Amino acid sequence: MVRAGRRAGLPLIALFAIAALAFGLYWQFGRSTPDLVIDYGNANTVALGMKVYAAQCAACHGANLEGQANWRERRADGRLPAPPHDPSGHTWHHGDRQLFELTKFGPVAIAGGGYQSDMPGYENELTDREILAVLAFIKASWPQQIRARHDEINRRARN
């Protein structure tokens, strides 16, 4: 009898293991857009990005992508002010995938370890298309030299 009970429970355990594996694979690989493209050369995408940026990002990062004053110095609460997204900032030092994930999930989810930030994740506020459009708007504002350096960062990240 004991053996029959154990055998009857095996399909349930196997089902649970498969579900846990599927969730783990989704969490590891399915959270991001696999064919991530920041299409800064598409005027419609950039226009959408400008609209979304103005509504969702400009209050902290500045209407002209200038960021908050003293963005490299921690405030009294230990958090950093919003950085600029223009060429004077460090946005272009990060590859497309990292920028997308920081925007979608927020710095706290990406950094972990008790990291504190005023920036939320936009996973429940913006579609992937809107996030990519905002990033296209930002990248389109950079001079060609900075865009070329950013493209090289992306090439190295893919290899």
C-alpha positions in Angstrom: 0.0 0.0 0.0 2.8 2.4 0.9 4.4 1.8 -2.5 1.2 2.5 -4.4 0.7 5.8 -2.5 4.3 6.8 -3.4 3.7 6.0 -7.0 0.5 7.9 -7.1 2.3 11.0 -5.8 5.1 10.8 -8.4 3.0 12.4 -11.3 2.1 15.3 -8.9 5.7 15.8 -7.9 6.8 15.6 -11.6 4.2 18.2 -12.6 5.3 20.5 -9.8 9.0 20.1 -10.9 8.1 20.9 -14.5 6.1 24.0 -13.4 8.9 25.2 -11.3 11.4 24.7 -14.1 9.1 26.6 -16.5 8.7 29.5 -14.1 12.5 29.6 -13.6 13.2 29.7 -17.3 10.6 32.4 -17.7 12.1 34.4 -14.9 15.6 34.0 -16.3 15.0 34.5 -20.0 11.4 35.5 -20.7 11.3 38.8 -18.7 13.0 40.8 -21.5 12.2 41.3 -25.2 14.4 38.8 -27.0 14.6 40.8 -30.2 15.3 44.1 -28.5 15.7 46.9 -31.0 16.1 50.6 -30.1 15.1 52.0 -33.4 16.4 55.6 -33.0 16.3 56.1 -36.8 12.5 55.6 -37.0 10.8 59.0 -36.8 7.5 57.6 -35.6 9.2 55.6 -32.9 11.2 58.6 -31.7 8.0 60.8 -31.8 6.2 58.2 -29.6 9.2 58.1 -27.3 9.3 61.9 -27.0 5.6 61.9 -26.0 6.0 59.1 -23.4 9.3 60.6 -22.0 7.5 64.0 -21.5 4.7 62.3 -19.6 6.6 59.7 -17.6 10.3 60.7 -17.3 10.8 64.5 -17.8 9.7 65.4 -14.3 12.8 63.7 -12.8 15.2 63.4 -15.8 14.5 66.9 -17.2 12.6 68.1 -20.2 15.9 68.4 -22.1 17.4 65.1 -20.7 19.6 67.2 -18.3 18.8 65.2 -15.1 18.7 66.6 -11.6 21.4 68.9 -10.1 24.3 67.1 -8.5 23.2 63.8 -9.9 26.5 62.1 -8.8 26.2 63.1 -5.2 24.0 61.1 -2.8 21.3 63.1 -1.0 20.7 63.0 2.8 18.4 60.0 2.3 21.3 58.1 0.6 19.7 58.0 -2.9 21.1 59.5 -6.0 19.3 62.2 -7.9 18.0 61.3 -11.4 20.9 61.3 -13.9 20.9 63.1 -17.2 20.2 61.1 -20.4 22.1 63.6 -22.6 25.7 63.0 -23.6 27.0 64.4 -20.2 25.4 61.5 -18.4 26.2 57.8 -18.2 23.1 56.4 -20.0 25.1 55.7 -23.2 27.6 53.6 -21.2 25.0 50.9 -20.8 23.9 48.5 -23.5 20.4 48.4 -24.9 19.3 45.4 -22.9 20.5 46.8 -19.6 18.7 50.2 -20.3 15.5 48.3 -21.3 15.6 46.2 -18.1 16.5 49.1 -15.8 13.5 51.0 -17.3 11.1 48.1 -17.2 11.9 46.6 -13.8 13.6 49.5 -12.0 17.1 49.8 -10.6 16.1 48.2 -7.3 15.0 45.0 -9.0 18.1 44.9 -11.1 20.7 45.9 -8.5 19.1 44.0 -5.5 21.0 43.9 -2.2 18.9 46.6 -0.6 19.7 49.2 -3.3 17.5 52.3 -2.9 16.2 54.4 -5.8 13.4 56.9 -6.5 13.0 55.4 -10.0 10.2 52.9 -10.3 10.0 50.1 -12.7 7.5 50.7 -15.5 6.6 47.1 -16.2 2.9 47.8 -15.2 2.8 51.4 -16.7 4.4 51.2 -20.1 4.4 48.6 -22.9 7.7 47.2 -24.1 7.1 49.2 -27.3 6.7 52.4 -25.3 9.9 51.7 -23.3 11.9 51.0 -26.5 10.4 54.2 -28.0 11.6 56.3 -25.0 15.1 54.8 -25.3 15.0 55.5 -29.1 14.1 59.2 -28.3 17.0 59.4 -25.9 19.5 57.8 -28.2 18.3 59.9 -31.2 19.3 63.0 -29.2 22.9 62.0 -28.8 25.6 63.2 -31.3 26.6 60.6 -33.9 29.9 60.0 -32.1 28.2 59.0 -28.9 25.7 56.8 -30.8 28.6 55.1 -32.5 30.2 54.4 -29.2 26.9 53.1 -27.8 26.5 50.8 -30.8 30.0 49.4 -30.1 29.0 48.7 -26.5 26.0 46.8 -27.9 28.1 44.8 -30.3 30.5 43.8 -27.5 27.5 42.8 -25.3 26.1 40.5 -28.0 29.4 38.7 -28.6 
